[in-house]
Amino acid sequence: MSGKLHLPLDPQEDLILANPGGRVQIVLFIDYADRRQRRVRDILSRAAARPGAQGARVAVRFVPPAESGDSTDLAARAAIAAHWQGALAQMHEALFCVPADLDEDTIRGIARDLDLDSVALMADLRSDRTDAVLRRHFQSYEASGAMQSPAMFIDGRSYDGTWDETSVMEAVSKPLGLRLHLASQDFFHWAASAGLVLVLATIAALLVVNLGAAEIYDHVSHMAVGLSFGDWALNLSLAHWVNDGLMALFFLLVGIEIKREIINGELSTMDKAILPVLGALGGMAVPALIYYGVNFGTDTVHGWGIPMATDIAFTLGILALLGSRVPTSLKVFVSALAIADDLGAIVVIALFYGHGFHLDALIWALVVIAAMAGMNMSRIYARTPYVILGVVLWYFVLQSGLHATLAGVLTAALIPSRPAANVEGVAIHAREVIEGEVGKDEVSPLAMARLSAAVDRLREPGFHLQHRLESWSNFMILPLFAFFNTGIALAGGLNLVAPEVLGVILGLYLGKPLGIMLFVWLGVRTGWARLSSEISWRQLFGAASLCGVGFTMSIFIASAAFTEPALGGVKLAILLASLMAAVSGSLLLMSKPQSSAAAHSD
């Protein structure tokens, strides 16, 4: 479901079933011929009898029938026709009490039993005003994303809870806990929320450092935090725990996403992958060359990897905020490009931004990798063993001198994949478990375990791990990373002619869009790839400009490449270039798009 009701409840247009003056608005999409709908009706009837239910205004709308004239269509028309005679509630109850496979004779019989004008009612079955009501309902049903029945919307929001009277009444009465849950759900599901939290964390760090608390910030960042067991100890600063420890979880999620896209997604076939991969290659190569050229012959040349990165959270968040101005195919292209870009950044970090090298730790890391690979080949799908070994792998990678976050990517690659389950078979299994529990006071632990296994089987292990960790990554790990890495003193200003600063700004702001456009143009020109007819070159350039928002990955590479005082200037350059890229890319995409014909005329 989309989550939001298309066409809000209108007392003048809608068919009000109960409590016309209720403060809570409920819209039910009804299919009288659906047996599941009949079972839900009993639950809703019991909920309506509970205290507080009288405050809910209930309207009914109807789902599209499989074909004109079938039982679904005929019952909906009968309810609307009864509405014209002020008998919607009575007809609503009667239609649930007759066989689902009803015909016009059945409807005439119901009309007589309800003392309605059966002649007028039968005439209204096929009237223009009944047709108009149904068209409105069908439009609302499809535009709201309610592609199945029963479907219920409470105050314009889809009800996705379980169909029992207690849950329904909680959704209607909205206790404080539920209101807080819904508010947080709205925020977390907002596409730009992760980017907004990163911005707030960055602003907080800048304010703390520049408003007199720099010493406290520095003390907290460098505060030693350690783990010890007997003679073994691991001590890192708090900032290092965030950058090397928590960020390994972020890279685990990045690795899972990359793996999914390669196996089943936009990078799974050559036809799908060629254009975003070309764009990613151009978007990495040209910025790196620009930085290298600006810094050639200096001791800052090793920072060439900084402007290669794209921050997927910010880029996709801005595209989501631009809404319908951005065609869906362009969003898909940018998503695939950003994922390919992440893969390139991971390779660069692994190969060029480690610190020192210790062979013995690397050998132990390889042993752990071999153990995980063995579990993978043995089709061990439980996630816990991989998580435990992933932590051990992280420690040995850290000790080896390679960047510790590489352990997250390797763990993601070694978590096994498997074909999607047969949904029908899983549904049959779950239904049998539930039916076996009907009539009991509570569901047995065995049944809960079997249901959990059924749900778990629907997707691959990596998906479930990602689902568990994604919010923690977006709203805790990345904000902590931003906070501990953007506390930069602004008093000294930004030396724009410093080669490392100029290289980062030119690389991100100019190199990214130019590299992406050049490689995509070459791919289309040579016939290797095809640009969607929905996308104009102007829109593509706007999206390529947005890819210059480097932020998380760029700061991450900068922290591995530089130390203070040069690091502060590089971070400021990343923030400035990312802001410039976000503004210019957004303005390009908000401007009037070129027609498809003009866009592809060359």
C-alpha positions in Angstrom: 0.0 0.0 0.0 1.0 3.6 -0.5 -0.1 4.3 3.1 -2.2 7.3 2.2 -5.8 7.5 1.1 -6.5 8.9 -2.4 -9.6 11.1 -2.3 -10.1 12.0 1.4 -13.5 11.1 3.0 -16.1 13.6 1.8 -19.5 13.6 3.6 -21.2 14.9 0.5 -19.7 12.3 -1.9 -19.0 9.3 0.2 -21.4 6.6 1.4 -21.5 7.0 5.2 -22.3 3.7 6.9 -22.2 4.8 10.6 -21.7 7.8 12.9 -21.9 10.8 10.4 -20.5 13.1 13.0 -17.6 10.9 14.2 -14.2 12.6 14.7 -12.2 9.7 13.4 -12.6 8.9 9.8 -12.6 5.3 8.6 -12.9 4.3 4.9 -13.5 0.6 4.2 -13.0 -0.9 0.8 -15.7 -3.6 0.5 -16.1 -6.7 -1.6 -19.3 -8.4 -0.4 -18.5 -11.5 -2.5 -15.1 -12.1 -0.7 -15.3 -14.6 2.1 -12.3 -13.1 3.8 -14.2 -9.8 3.9 -17.1 -11.5 5.5 -14.9 -12.8 8.3 -13.4 -9.4 8.8 -16.9 -7.9 9.0 -17.6 -9.9 12.1 -14.4 -8.6 13.7 -15.3 -5.0 12.8 -18.8 -5.5 14.2 -17.4 -6.6 17.5 -15.0 -3.6 17.5 -17.8 -1.2 16.7 -19.6 -2.4 19.9 -16.7 -1.5 22.1 -16.5 1.8 24.0 -15.1 4.6 21.9 -16.1 3.1 18.6 -19.0 5.5 18.3 -16.5 8.3 17.7 -15.6 6.9 14.3 -17.3 8.0 11.1 -17.3 5.0 8.8 -17.6 5.2 5.0 -17.7 2.4 2.5 -16.1 2.3 -0.9 -16.0 -0.6 -3.3 -13.2 -2.6 -5.0 -13.1 -3.1 -8.8 -14.8 -6.3 -9.9 -13.0 -8.9 -12.0 -15.6 -8.3 -14.7 -18.7 -6.2 -15.1 -21.8 -7.9 -13.8 -20.2 -10.4 -11.5 -21.2 -10.7 -7.8 -18.7 -8.1 -6.6 -20.0 -5.6 -9.1 -23.7 -6.4 -8.5 -23.5 -6.2 -4.7 -21.7 -2.9 -4.8 -24.4 -1.5 -7.1 -27.1 -2.8 -4.8 -25.5 -1.0 -1.8 -25.2 2.3 -3.8 -28.8 2.0 -5.0 -30.0 1.4 -1.4 -28.0 4.5 -0.4 -30.2 6.6 -2.7 -33.2 5.4 -0.6 -31.4 6.0 2.8 -31.0 2.3 3.5 -27.2 1.8 3.0 -26.7 0.3 6.5 -29.6 -2.1 6.1 -28.4 -3.3 2.7 -24.8 -3.5 3.9 -25.9 -6.0 6.6 -28.2 -7.9 4.3 -25.6 -8.4 1.6 -23.3 -10.1 4.2 -26.1 -12.5 5.2 -26.9 -13.9 1.7 -24.8 -16.3 -0.4 -21.8 -14.6 -2.0 -22.8 -15.7 -5.4 -25.8 -13.5 -5.7 -28.0 -12.4 -8.7 -30.6 -9.8 -9.4 -33.4 -11.9 -8.1 -31.6 -12.1 -4.7 -31.3 -8.3 -4.7 -35.0 -7.9 -5.4 -35.8 -10.2 -2.5 -33.5 -8.2 -0.2 -35.2 -4.9 -1.3 -38.7 -6.4 -0.6 -37.5 -7.6 2.9 -36.2 -4.1 3.6 -39.4 -2.4 2.4 -37.5 -0.6 -0.3 -38.8 0.5 -3.7 -37.5 -2.5 -5.6 -38.4 -1.0 -9.0 -36.4 2.2 -8.3 -33.6 0.2 -6.8 -33.2 -2.1 -9.8 -33.3 1.0 -12.1 -30.5 2.6 -10.0 -28.3 -0.5 -10.4 -27.3 0.6 -13.9 -27.9 4.4 -13.5 -25.3 7.0 -14.5 -25.0 8.3 -10.9 -24.2 4.8 -9.7 -21.6 4.4 -12.4 -20.1 7.7 -11.3 -19.8 6.6 -7.7 -18.1 3.3 -8.7 -15.6 5.1 -10.9 -14.7 7.4 -8.0 -14.3 4.4 -5.7 -12.2 2.4 -8.2 -9.9 5.4 -8.8 -9.4 5.8 -5.1 -8.8 2.1 -4.5 -6.0 1.9 -7.2 -4.4 5.3 -6.5 -4.2 4.5 -2.8 -2.3 1.3 -3.5 -5.0 -0.8 -1.9 -4.5 -3.7 -4.2 -6.3 -6.2 -2.1 -9.3 -6.4 0.1 -10.2 -6.1 2.9 -8.6 -2.6 3.1 -9.2 0.1 5.7 -7.9 3.6 6.0 -8.1 5.4 9.3 -7.8 9.2 9.1 -6.3 8.8 5.6 -3.7 6.3 6.7 -3.8 2.6 5.6 -4.4 0.2 8.4 -1.7 -2.5 8.2 -2.3 -4.1 11.6 -3.9 -7.4 12.4 -7.6 -7.9 12.0 -8.7 -8.3 15.6 -11.0 -6.0 17.5 -8.4 -4.9 20.0 -5.9 -3.9 17.4 -8.6 -2.2 15.3 -9.9 -0.2 18.3 -6.3 0.9 19.2 -5.9 2.2 15.7 -9.2 4.1 16.0 -8.6 5.5 19.5 -4.9 6.2 18.9 -3.4 6.0 22.4 -0.2 8.1 23.0 2.1 5.1 22.3 0.5 4.5 18.9 0.6 8.1 18.0 4.3 8.2 18.8 4.8 5.0 16.8 3.0 6.4 13.7 4.9 9.7 13.9 8.2 7.9 14.0 7.1 5.6 11.2 6.2 8.5 9.0 9.6 10.1 9.7 11.7 7.0 9.2 9.8 6.1 6.0 10.3 9.6 4.6 12.9 9.2 1.8 14.8 12.3 2.9 14.9 11.6 6.6 18.3 9.9 6.7 19.8 12.8 4.9 18.1 15.3 7.2 19.5 13.6 10.3 23.0 13.7 8.7 22.6 17.4 8.1 21.5 18.0 11.7 24.4 15.9 13.1 26.8 17.9 10.9 25.4 21.3 12.1 25.5 20.1 15.7 29.2 19.2 15.4 30.0 22.6 13.7 28.1 24.5 16.4 29.7 22.6 19.3 33.3 23.2 18.0 32.7 26.8 16.9 30.7 28.0 19.9 33.3 27.4 22.7 33.1 23.7 23.3 35.9 22.6 21.0 38.0 21.2 23.9 35.1 19.1 25.2 34.4 17.8 21.6 38.1 16.9 21.2 38.2 15.2 24.6 35.2 13.1 23.9 36.4 12.2 20.4 39.7 11.0 21.7 38.4 9.4 24.9 39.8 5.8 25.1 37.2 3.0 25.2 38.4 -0.5 25.5 37.5 -4.2 25.7 39.6 -6.6 27.7 39.5 -10.3 28.5 42.4 -11.7 30.6 45.6 -10.5 28.9 43.8 -9.5 25.7 42.7 -5.9 25.3 41.5 -3.7 22.5 41.6 0.0 23.1 40.5 2.6 20.6 39.3 6.2 20.9 35.6 6.8 20.7 35.9 8.3 17.2 37.8 5.3 16.1 35.1 3.0 17.4 32.6 4.9 15.3 34.8 5.1 12.2 36.3 1.6 12.3 33.6 -0.3 14.3 30.1 1.0 13.8 30.9 2.0 10.2 31.7 -1.7 9.5 28.0 -2.3 10.0 27.2 0.4 7.5 29.5 -1.3 5.0 27.8 -4.6 5.8 24.5 -3.1 4.7 26.2 -1.6 1.6 27.6 -5.0 0.8 24.2 -6.7 1.1 22.7 -4.1 -1.2 25.4 -4.5 -3.8 25.1 -8.2 -3.7 21.3 -8.1 -4.1 21.6 -5.7 -7.1 24.2 -8.0 -8.7 22.2 -11.1 -8.2 18.6 -10.0 -8.8 18.6 -6.2 -9.3 19.6 -3.5 -11.6 23.2 -4.8 -12.0 22.1 -8.5 -12.6 22.3 -8.5 -16.4 24.6 -6.7 -18.9 21.6 -4.8 -20.4 20.6 -3.4 -17.0 24.1 -2.8 -15.6 26.0 -1.3 -18.6 24.7 2.3 -18.3 24.9 2.8 -14.5 28.3 1.0 -14.4 29.6 3.2 -17.2 28.3 6.3 -15.3 29.9 5.1 -12.1 33.2 4.5 -13.8 33.2 7.9 -15.3 32.1 9.4 -12.0 35.0 7.9 -10.3 37.8 8.2 -12.9 37.3 11.8 -13.9 37.2 13.3 -10.4 40.2 11.2 -9.4 42.1 12.5 -12.4 41.2 16.1 -11.7 42.3 15.8 -8.1 45.5 14.0 -9.2 46.3 16.7 -11.8 45.7 19.6 -9.3 47.9 17.8 -6.7 50.5 16.3 -8.9 54.0 16.6 -7.4 52.7 17.4 -3.9 52.5 15.3 -0.8 48.7 15.6 -0.9 48.3 13.6 -4.1 47.4 10.4 -2.2 43.9 11.9 -1.5 42.8 11.2 -5.1 40.1 8.8 -3.9 38.2 11.4 -1.9 36.1 13.0 -4.8 35.3 9.6 -6.3 32.4 8.9 -3.9 28.7 9.5 -4.0 26.5 9.7 -0.9 23.5 7.5 -1.8 21.4 8.7 1.2 21.6 12.3 0.3 21.4 11.8 -3.5 18.3 9.6 -3.4 16.7 11.7 -0.6 17.0 14.8 -2.8 15.5 12.9 -5.8 12.6 11.8 -3.6 11.9 15.4 -2.5 11.8 16.5 -6.1 8.9 14.0 -6.6 7.3 13.8 -10.1 9.9 16.1 -11.6 12.3 13.2 -11.7 11.2 10.2 -13.9 11.2 6.8 -12.2 13.7 5.4 -14.7 16.2 8.2 -13.7 15.8 7.3 -10.0 16.5 3.7 -10.9 19.6 4.7 -12.9 21.0 6.9 -10.1 20.3 4.1 -7.5 22.2 1.6 -9.6 25.0 4.1 -10.3 25.4 4.9 -6.6 25.6 1.2 -5.7 28.2 0.6 -8.4 30.0 3.7 -7.1 29.9 2.3 -3.6 31.5 -0.9 -4.8 34.3 1.1 -6.5 34.9 3.1 -3.3 35.1 -0.1 -1.2 37.8 -1.5 -3.6 39.7 1.8 -3.4 39.6 1.9 0.4 40.6 -1.7 0.7 43.6 -1.4 -1.7 44.9 2.1 -1.0 43.8 3.4 2.4 44.9 0.7 4.9 47.6 1.5 7.5 50.6 -0.8 7.8 50.5 -4.5 7.2 50.7 -7.5 9.5 50.8 -10.9 7.8 49.9 -13.0 10.9 46.6 -11.2 11.4 45.8 -11.4 7.7 46.3 -15.2 7.8 43.8 -15.5 10.7 41.4 -13.3 8.7 41.7 -15.6 5.8 41.0 -18.6 8.1 37.7 -16.9 9.3 36.8 -16.1 5.7 37.4 -19.8 4.8 35.1 -20.9 7.7 32.3 -18.5 6.5 32.7 -19.7 2.9 32.4 -23.3 4.2 29.2 -22.5 6.0 27.9 -20.8 2.8 28.7 -23.8 0.7 27.1 -26.0 3.3 23.9 -24.0 3.0 23.8 -22.8 6.6 21.2 -20.0 6.4 21.1 -19.0 10.1 22.4 -15.5 10.4 23.8 -15.6 13.9 27.0 -17.7 13.0 27.9 -15.2 10.2 27.4 -12.2 12.5 29.7 -13.8 15.2 32.4 -14.7 12.7 31.9 -11.3 11.1 32.9 -9.7 14.4 36.0 -12.0 14.6 36.8 -11.1 11.0 36.6 -7.4 11.8 39.1 -7.8 14.6 41.7 -9.6 12.4 41.2 -7.2 9.5 41.7 -4.3 11.9 44.9 -5.9 13.2 46.2 -6.7 9.7 46.4 -3.1 8.7 43.7 -3.2 6.1 40.7 -0.9 6.7 38.5 -2.6 9.3 35.3 -1.8 7.4 36.3 -4.2 4.7 35.2 -6.9 7.1 31.6 -5.7 6.7 31.7 -6.1 3.0 33.3 -9.5 3.1 30.7 -10.7 5.6 27.9 -9.5 3.3 29.4 -11.4 0.4 29.7 -14.6 2.4 26.1 -14.6 3.8 24.4 -17.1 1.6 21.7 -16.3 -0.9 18.9 -18.6 -2.1 16.0 -18.5 -4.6 12.9 -16.8 -3.4 10.4 -19.1 -1.6 7.2 -20.3 -3.3 4.9 -17.7 -1.8 1.8 -19.9 -2.2 3.4 -22.8 -0.4 4.5 -20.5 2.5 1.0 -19.1 2.7 -0.5 -22.6 2.8 1.9 -23.6 5.6 1.2 -20.4 7.6 -2.6 -20.8 7.2 -2.4 -24.4 8.4 -0.5 -23.3 11.5 -3.0 -20.5 12.3 -6.0 -22.7 11.7 -4.5 -25.3 14.1 -4.4 -22.6 16.8 -8.0 -21.3 16.4 -10.0 -21.7 19.6 -7.0 -21.8 21.9 -6.5 -19.1 24.6 -3.1 -18.2 23.1 -0.8 -19.3 20.3 1.6 -22.0 21.3 5.4 -21.4 21.2 5.7 -24.2 18.6 3.2 -22.4 16.3 5.0 -19.1 16.8 8.3 -20.7 15.9 6.8 -22.3 12.7 5.2 -19.0 11.7 8.5 -17.2 12.3 10.3 -19.8 10.1 7.7 -19.3 7.4 8.2 -15.5 7.4 12.0 -16.0 7.5 11.9 -18.2 4.4 10.2 -15.5 2.2 13.4 -13.6 1.7 17.1 -14.4 1.7 19.1 -14.1 5.0 20.8 -10.9 4.0 17.5 -9.1 3.5 16.4 -9.9 7.1 19.8 -8.7 8.5 19.5 -5.5 6.5 15.9 -5.0 7.7 17.1 -5.3 11.3 20.1 -3.0 10.9 19.0 -0.4 8.4 17.3 2.1 10.7 20.2 1.8 13.2 22.6 2.6 10.4 20.6 5.5 9.0 19.6 7.1 12.3 22.5 6.2 14.7 25.6 5.0 13.0 25.8 7.6 10.2 24.8 10.5 12.4 27.5 9.5 14.9 30.0 9.3 12.0 28.9 12.7 10.8 29.1 14.2 14.3 32.6 12.9 15.1 34.0 13.8 11.7 32.6 17.2 10.9 33.6 19.1 14.0 35.7 21.6 12.1 36.8 25.0 13.4 35.8 27.7 10.9 37.8 30.5 12.4 40.7 30.0 10.1 38.5 30.0 6.9 39.0 27.8 3.9 42.1 28.1 1.8 40.6 27.6 -1.7 44.0 27.5 -3.4 45.4 24.7 -1.3 45.8 21.9 -3.8 44.0 19.3 -1.7 41.0 21.6 -1.2 40.8 22.7 -4.8 41.2 19.2 -6.0 38.3 18.0 -3.9 36.0 20.8 -4.9 36.7 20.6 -8.6 36.6 16.8 -8.5 33.2 16.6 -6.8 31.4 19.6 -8.3 32.8 19.4 -11.8 34.4 16.0 -12.2 31.5 14.0 -11.1 28.9 15.3 -13.5 31.3 15.6 -16.4 32.7 12.0 -15.9 29.2 10.5 -15.6 27.9 12.4 -18.7 31.0 11.6 -20.8 30.9 7.9 -20.1 27.1 7.6 -20.5 27.3 9.6 -23.8 30.0 7.4 -25.1 28.0 4.3 -24.1 24.9 5.6 -25.9 26.8 6.9 -28.9 28.7 3.6 -29.5 25.5 1.6 -29.0 26.7 -0.3 -25.9 23.9 1.1 -23.9 20.5 2.8 -24.3 19.1 5.8 -22.4 15.5 5.6 -21.4 13.1 7.7 -23.5 11.8 9.1 -20.2 15.2 10.8 -19.5 16.4 13.9 -21.2 20.1 14.8 -21.3 19.3 17.9 -19.1 17.7 15.7 -16.5 20.6 13.3 -16.6 23.1 16.2 -16.1 21.0 17.3 -13.1 21.1 13.8 -11.6 24.9 13.6 -12.4 25.4 16.9 -10.6 23.6 15.5 -7.5 26.1 12.6 -7.5 28.7 15.2 -6.6 27.3 15.0 -3.0 30.1 13.0 -1.6 29.7 13.5 2.1 29.8 10.2 4.0 32.1 8.2 1.8 34.2 11.2 0.9 34.7 12.1 4.5 35.4 8.5 5.3 38.2 8.3 2.7 39.5 11.7 3.7 39.9 10.5 7.3 41.9 7.6 6.1 44.1 9.7 3.8 44.8 12.8 5.9 45.6 13.9 9.4 45.2 17.4 10.9 45.6 20.2 10.0 45.1 19.3 6.3 42.1 17.0 7.2 40.0 19.9 8.5 40.4 21.8 5.2 39.6 18.7 3.1 36.4 18.1 5.2 35.3 21.7 4.7 35.9 21.3 0.9 33.8 18.2 0.9 30.9 20.0 2.7 31.1 23.0 0.4 31.3 20.9 -2.8 28.5 18.7 -1.7 26.3 21.7 -0.9 27.1 23.2 -4.3 26.3 19.9 -6.1 23.0 19.5 -4.2 21.8 23.0 -5.1 22.9 23.0 -8.7 21.6 19.5 -9.4 18.2 20.3 -7.7 17.8 23.5 -9.7 18.5 21.6 -13.0 16.0 18.9 -12.2 13.4 21.5 -11.0 13.6 23.5 -14.3 11.3 22.7 -17.2 12.3 19.3 -18.7 13.2 18.9 -22.3 10.8 16.9 -24.4 11.8 13.3 -25.1 12.0 14.0 -28.8 14.4 16.9 -28.3 16.3 15.0 -25.7 17.2 12.1 -28.0 17.3 14.0 -31.3 21.0 13.6 -31.6 
